[in-house]
Every structure is written in structure tokens, then in C-alpha cells.
Amino acid sequence: MRAPIGNFDQARPAADCLDLLTGPVAAAVRAWTGPVPAEQLLFVDTDPDLADTAVFLEHYGTALLDQSANCVVVAGKRGETTTLAACVVKSATRVDVNGVVRKHLGARKASFAPMDTATGETGMEYGGITPVGLPAAWPLLVDAAVADTEWVLIGSGRRRGKLIVPGKAFGQLPGAVVLEGLGVPVG
């Protein structure tokens, strides 16, 4: 099947590609419920060497910039307590870590989590982290612009491959809160 966005000729339901996903992502796809049917979670195979956003867009088309999102892991600290959370913002924006994230988590300080923490705690590869399959206890902060996008290209848990998901599906993920202004323009 042709993907609803981008120039991907071989989009397949993610449920038919579980062996190409990390364990946590495959488990989340297998257990998917809610108003967005599991058949609408699509997988497209992509080159793992092109997983980083700028290189990916250069190869697969800059038109995807407004239809893609990044998922980053952040750490909020208050005293001795550290809270890990994930943030999903449009690829053309950056996460407002010191504003929206810090306030929402009730943290005195917030920063991007170290790579080994992000990959170790999620069971996903750096450059492929996705909100599908994150630890259920984590807060998942989703920018409203992502939730309002018809179809969103996002990581699949691995550097190889991407998921294409209806934007409204992000709000039905465990721990999800849709927030205005989470993603701020770059520059």
C-alpha cells in the first residue's frame, strides 16, 4: 500500500511488521486499543543511516518536515527526585524544556536525558525513539500541533523504519497530555 504521506511505496500495517520493531513498540502495537484502529498505525522501511531529521528530509523530501515529529526523553529534577518523561513535537520545532516541560513536571530543573538513559529506559534505539511503547508510568507530553496533524511520521523504536500515525492517536497513548506551546520555532 502507498503511504498517506511522503513518497513511500511500501507502507504496511505496523501489526504486520512486529519483527522489525523493538520489543516495547511491538508490544504496544499488539495491545493497541482506542478510537484510532491499530490498522492505521503504519510502518515504512527507511535507511537507518538517514534517521536523523535533517538527513532524512534531505533524502526523503523536505515536504515531510511539516508532517513529521520527534520524540525526545527529558529529565525533570526537584530535589533528589528525577522524573523521566517524553515529549513529542513537530520536527521543525524544539521542545520548550525550560518553560512548558519544567512547569508541567513541577521540576526546578529540566534537561534532555542522557542518551544511555533514554535508550536504556525505553528499550529503543537512539534516533528512533517513539511515543508508542514508552514506559506506561511516564508522562507523555504531546504538542497540540502534532495532535492536530492528519498523519505524522515518527520513529519506530529503531533507526531503521518509521511509523506513520494519525496525529489524534498520540492523545490516546498512556500518560499522554496534549499541550499548547510545547514545541517552539527553531531560531
C-alpha positions in Angstrom: 0.0 0.0 0.0 1.1 3.6 -0.6 1.7 5.7 2.5 -0.7 8.5 3.1 2.2 11.0 3.3 5.7 11.0 1.8 6.9 9.0 -1.2 6.9 5.6 0.5 5.5 2.9 -1.8 5.7 0.1 0.8 3.6 1.2 3.8 2.4 -1.8 5.8 0.3 -2.0 9.0 2.7 -2.0 11.9 1.0 -5.1 13.3 2.3 -6.9 10.2 5.9 -5.8 11.0 6.3 -6.6 14.6 9.6 -8.3 14.0 11.0 -5.0 12.7 10.1 -3.1 15.9 11.7 -3.1 19.3 10.1 -5.2 22.0 8.3 -2.4 23.7 7.0 -0.9 20.5 5.8 -4.3 19.2 4.0 -5.0 22.5 2.3 -1.6 22.3 1.1 -2.2 18.7 0.0 -5.7 19.6 -2.1 -4.4 22.6 -3.4 -1.2 20.8 -6.9 -0.2 21.6 -8.8 3.1 21.4 -10.6 5.2 18.9 -7.8 5.1 16.3 -7.8 1.5 14.9 -4.5 -0.4 15.0 -4.7 -0.8 11.2 -4.0 2.9 10.9 -0.5 2.5 12.5 1.7 2.1 9.5 5.3 1.1 9.1 7.6 2.3 6.3 11.1 0.9 5.9 13.8 3.5 5.8 17.6 3.6 5.7 19.0 3.7 9.3 21.9 5.9 8.2 19.4 8.5 7.3 17.4 8.5 10.5 18.4 12.0 11.8 15.8 14.5 10.8 17.9 16.9 8.6 19.5 14.0 6.6 16.2 12.1 6.5 14.3 15.1 5.0 17.1 15.8 2.5 16.8 12.2 1.2 13.0 11.5 1.6 11.7 15.0 0.8 11.5 18.3 2.7 7.7 18.3 2.4 7.8 15.8 5.2 9.1 18.5 7.6 5.6 19.7 8.5 4.3 16.1 8.7 7.0 14.6 11.0 7.6 14.8 14.7 10.4 13.9 17.1 10.1 12.2 20.4 12.7 13.1 23.0 13.2 12.0 26.5 13.6 14.6 29.2 14.6 14.5 32.9 12.9 16.8 35.4 14.5 17.2 38.8 13.2 18.5 42.0 15.4 17.9 45.0 16.5 14.3 44.9 13.6 13.2 42.6 14.1 12.8 38.9 11.1 12.3 36.6 11.6 10.9 33.1 9.1 12.0 30.5 8.8 12.0 26.8 7.9 15.0 24.6 6.6 14.9 21.0 6.9 18.0 18.9 6.9 18.8 15.2 10.3 18.3 13.6 10.6 22.0 12.7 10.4 22.9 16.3 12.3 22.3 19.5 11.0 21.2 22.9 10.4 24.1 25.4 12.3 22.2 28.1 12.9 25.1 30.5 9.3 26.5 30.1 6.4 24.2 29.4 8.2 20.9 30.3 9.7 22.2 33.6 6.4 23.7 34.7 4.3 20.7 33.7 6.6 18.3 35.5 6.8 20.6 38.6 10.5 20.4 38.3 13.1 23.0 39.4 15.3 22.0 36.5 14.6 20.1 33.3 17.0 18.9 30.6 17.3 16.3 27.9 18.0 12.9 29.4 21.4 11.4 28.6 21.4 9.1 25.6 22.2 6.0 27.6 19.3 6.8 30.0 16.9 7.4 27.1 17.8 4.2 25.3 18.2 2.1 28.4 14.8 3.1 29.9 12.8 2.9 26.7 14.4 -0.2 25.1 14.6 1.8 21.9 17.5 3.0 19.7 18.8 6.5 19.8 17.4 8.3 16.8 14.3 6.1 16.6 12.6 6.8 20.0 8.8 6.8 19.6 6.0 7.5 22.0 4.4 4.2 21.0 5.7 1.7 23.7 7.1 4.1 26.2 7.0 3.1 29.9 3.4 3.5 30.9 4.2 5.4 34.1 6.0 8.2 32.2 4.3 11.5 31.4 4.0 11.9 27.6 3.8 15.5 26.6 2.4 16.0 23.1 2.4 19.3 21.3 -1.1 20.3 20.1 0.3 20.9 16.6 1.3 17.2 16.4 -2.2 16.0 17.6 -3.8 18.3 15.1 -1.8 16.9 12.1 -3.7 14.4 10.0 -0.8 12.0 9.5 2.5 12.1 11.4 5.8 10.4 10.6 7.7 9.4 13.7 10.4 7.0 14.9 9.6 3.3 15.1 11.8 2.4 18.1 14.7 1.7 15.8 16.8 3.8 13.4 15.6 1.6 10.6 12.0 2.4 9.7 9.4 5.0 10.7 5.8 4.9 11.9 3.1 6.9 10.2 0.3 7.5 12.7 -2.8 9.7 12.7 -2.0 12.8 14.9 -5.1 12.3 17.1 -3.7 8.9 18.1 -0.9 10.5 20.2 -3.5 11.7 22.7 -4.7 8.2 23.4 -1.3 6.9 24.4 -0.6 6.0 28.1 0.2 9.1 30.1 -0.5 11.5 27.2 -1.2 15.1 27.8 -1.7 17.4 24.8 -0.2 20.9 25.5 -0.1 24.1 23.5 3.3 25.6 23.0 5.4 22.6 23.8 7.2 22.9 20.5 8.7 26.3 19.8 10.1 27.5 16.5 13.8 26.9 15.9 15.9 30.1 15.6 
